[in-house]
Amino acid sequence: MLTDDELCCPPNLYIDGKWVNALGGATRDIVNPADGTVIGTVDEADRADAVAAVAAARAAFDTGDWPRTPVSERIGFLLRIAELLEAERDYLARIETLDTGKTLRESYIDVDDVVSVFRYYAHLAATGADRLVDTGDPAIISRVVREPVGVCALIAPWNYPLLQMSWKIAPALAAGCTMVAKPSEVTPLSTIALVRLIDRAGVPPGVVNLIQSSGATVGSALTDTPDVDLISFTGGAATGEIIAGNAAKHITRVALELGGKNPHIVFPDADFDSAVDAVLTGAFLHSGQVCSAGTRLIVHESIADEFVAALAVRARGITVGPGLDPASETGPLVSQAHRAKVEAYVALGIAGGARLVTGGARPDDPALQAGSFYLPTIFDHCHRSMRIVQEETFGPILTVERFTTDAEALALGNDTAYGLAAGVRTADPARAERFARALRHGTVWLNDFGYYTPAAEWGGFGRSGIGRELGPSGLAEYQETKHIWLNTAPAVGGWFTHN
């Protein structure tokens, strides 16, 4: 079984099959955002550690057996990892809650989803993607095959550290790639745990390497190098731009998931109570620290006042507290620094003329003062020019815009530089289908919000990124396509005249 010492005390860099300390000796304290206490100390990698990790992955791919390991064997590793994750479910959920602040209920869902992701890619790898192409010539055997892309840099965010890293590691292993995993330096513990289990599963040395540090310290070693063949990054758009620029120097493939500003459109014919509940959950789950959070409510004018009033009552009733407390319905923000950013957006909303309906402050409960908590916040009478409407606030802030026509609702729903996800609530099937096809977002939920399945692609349009995770496309990101042409009856072509 996993222990706290394995996760929360050095050595916890994993390079070429060995657990090692950072070469420079640096460490970082990991803080529980619910109370500000230190829950662990981990190695803080520097550039030299990152270079060593990339070199290990490069050697494992170029000279090791992993890329040529039969698919059936790689499937066995994926299934073994899933079994180990399942056996550590309670421990992993607890660590994820301590590290991120989310409720234990959410963390259990995350762990279960991670298990499903590994099993999904084990199943998908078994189906194969190679195909024969009919050339019209019986002497020709034309095959299109898939091969691993090579060395991958996998960079995950702080809000769903275990889940988001699994979306990268599972398909990369299934494809036969080698990799360097870098979780957020703020929430690395569950990724350290995952790599511990990968090690126990017997994945060969150098296939999976782990470093934790800030992007400013090790980012260029992972993204500005010809030794990395694919960069998969989930995080902010500003960092995504830097990564894309680095990758362009080497023509390195990139997969970028860069967040969203997601509309939730409610028509007057929608079921009122379920719509209120879904908007509330979509905005305030994990205190809004979700890339697909439905932080823009776009509601029909005829029901807007009643709808916002009902939302406000429900929002005031949300129990904010430590994630390990069973009574808590949402936890703290990830850090004091992140709470300051959220508070700055609230100030912008007030200064911009939006009407603060509820929230907009820290809770006054004395028991919560040491944590980075913030109350669910609703702004009404917002308009599209406001920064709180256009920018990803990544906190418990819901903005409300109003519409009167379908055309206006659609225009508002698409009025964003992002395009990750959107929700539409209506009892009219024809309208639902029209909006599903017309909204420029990677996922559209109809009379639902926030759900996903490992078998369906995830990603967005516009500034929400490039490429897709999950589904068959999530595996294809880690594969190169090769065409093999075999002539079974070679003969002189006769193109040039013989002398």
Secondary structure, DSSP 8 states (H G I E B T S, - for coil): ---HHHHHSS--EEETTEEE--TT--EEEEE-TTT--EEEEEE---HHHHHHHHHHHHHHHHTSSGGGS-HHHHHHHHHHHHHHHHHTHHHHHHHHHHHH---HHHHHHHHHHHHHHHHHHHHHHHH---EEE--S-TTEEEEEEEEE--EEEEE--SSSHHHHHHHHHHHHHHHT-EEEEE--SSS-HHHHHHHHHHHHTT--TTTEEE----HHHHHHHHHS-TT-SEEEEES-HHHHHHHHHHHHHHT-EEEEE-----EEEE-TTS-HHHHHHHHHHHHHGGGG--TT---EEEEEHHHHHHHHHHHHHHHHT--B--TTSTT-SB---S-HHHHHHHHHHHHHHHHTT-EEEE--S----GGGTTTT----EEEES--TTSHHHHS---SSEEEEEEESSHHHHHHHHT-SS--SEEEEE-S-HHHHHHHHHHS-SSEEEES--S---TTS-B--SGGGEES-BSHHHHHHTTEEEEEEEEESS------S---
